[in-house]
Amino acid sequence: MLVSERLKGLLRLVPGQRRFGFYRFLPFFFVLGGAMEWFMINVRIGKETFYDVYRRKQSERQYKARMEKGE
């Protein structure tokens, strides 16, 4: 219960409660989504980024579909 009260206190510190209500948190989620997108594009884990893996898997699926269609 103590953690819940602390969390409520922290949430009350975010301005705009009367005017925007719950939607006052949208800028935080927008920035979080942008940061996540930047991370997936630019940060390499091993030798690949998230999008390298995505493009490779997509081309493999297209190749497999063409091979099945050709047979």
Summary of the structure (lengths in Angstrom):
residues: 71
radius of gyration: 21.9
end to end distance: 64.1
largest distance: 65.4
contacts: 124
relative contact order: 0.06
helix: 82%
strand: 3%
